[in-house]
Structure formats: structure tokens, C-alpha cells
């Protein structure tokens, strides 16, 4: 019985750590994606890329 409790607690700790690390990876990926999208947008007063375009 004692071994089963140790195994269950270890499994629960592993799942908890997995969820924490996964959440951090998701947040970091979202931040990088936002930053990359922000860098891609031209400044509001930038001229158009093609001649004659509005």
C-alpha cells in the first residue's frame, strides 16, 4: 500500500510539473508570435511598397 501511494504521488507530481512547463512554453510561444507579428507590421506613416498604390 505504501508503494502504491508513493507511485501515485510521484505520478501526480510529474503531471503537475508537466502542466506547469507546458503553460510556460505556451506563454513564451505566444509572446514570440506577438512580437514577430508586431515587427512585421509597417509603421503607420510608412509609404506603400509598390508605386502608385494607396
TORGU-648138 format. One record per atom (N, C-alpha, C, CB): x, y, z. Coordinates in pm, whole numbers, plus 50000, padded with zeros to 5 digits. Glycine has a CB too. Layout:
BEGIN
XYZ/...
! end
This chain:
BEGIN
500834988150000/500005000050000/500875012650000/499065000050121/501955012150078/502845023650086/503495026449951/503925021350194/503865015849880/504495017449749/503495023549651/505015003949695/502245019349658/501225024749568/501035039749592/499895017249587/501055043849718/500925058149748/502115065949695/500785060349899/503305060549708/504505067249656/504415068549504/505795059349696/503975057849440/503845058249294/502805068549253/503465044349238/501665069049320/500615078649286/501075093049309/499365075849367/501745095549422/502245109049448/503285113249344/502845109849588/504145103949305/505155106949204/504495109949071/506145095349189/503505102149036/502775104448912/502065117948915/501765093148888/501435121249027/500755134149039/501745145649028/499985134949173/502905144149090/503935154649082/504425156148938/505115151449176/504595145148869/505035145648729/504015152548640/505305131748678/502745149448661/501685155848582/501655170748612/500305149348611/501775174348739/501775188448778/502935196048714/501845189848929/504115190148719/505285196548656/505095197848506/506555188548687/504545187448445/504295187948300/503365199448266/503685174648253/502295201148343/501335211848315/501955225548335/500095210348403/502785227048439/503455239848462/504405243348347/504225239548594/505215233748306/506175236248199/505445238848068/507145224348185/504385231248043/503615233147920/503015247247916/502495222647909/502485251948028/501895265448033/502965275948005/501235268048170/504155274148059/505235283848035/505655283747889/506435280848124/505705272047828/506095271147687/505035277847599/506285256347645/503755275547631/502675281647553/502745296847564/501305276547601/502935302047687/503035316547705/504225322347630/503145320147854/505365315647635/506555320547565/506345320547415/507775312147602/505715310047364/505445309147220/504485320147176/504875295447185/503445322647256/502505333247222/503205346847222/501325333347321/504065349247318/504785361947324/505695363547203/505605362947455/506385353047165/507255353847048/506445356246921/508075340947034/505295349846910/504445351646793/503935366046786/503245341846797/503505371446900/503045385446903/504165394846864/502515389147042/505355392346917/506495400946888/506855400346739/507695396946974/506835388546681/507155387146539/506095394046453/507265372146501/504835392846491/503775399346414/503895414546425/502385394646463/504265419346542/504415433746561/505585439046478/504615437046710/506655431446468/507815435546389/507495435646240/509005426346418/506575427346196/506245426446054/505405438246007/505495413546025/504585444046095/503715454946056/504535467446026/502665457746167/504265474145913/504995486545884/504495497745975/504825490545735/505315507645999/504835518946080/503675525946009/505995529046106/502805532546083/501605538446023/501915548845914/500775544946130/503035555945924/503325566345826/504275561545715/503915578345895/504455548645702/505365543245600/504725544445462/505725528545631/505525547545361/504985548145224/504625534145175/505995554845127/503725533045077/503365519845024/504565513244957/502205520944924/504555500044953/505665492444896/505695493244743/505585477944939/504555494144680/504515494144534/504145508044483/503515483444481/504725512244371/504445525644319/502985526744271/505405528944204/502395538044299/501025540444255/499985534544346/500845535144119/500405527444449/499445521244540/499015531044648/500025508744603/497855528244705/497385537044811/497515530244944/495945541344788/
! end
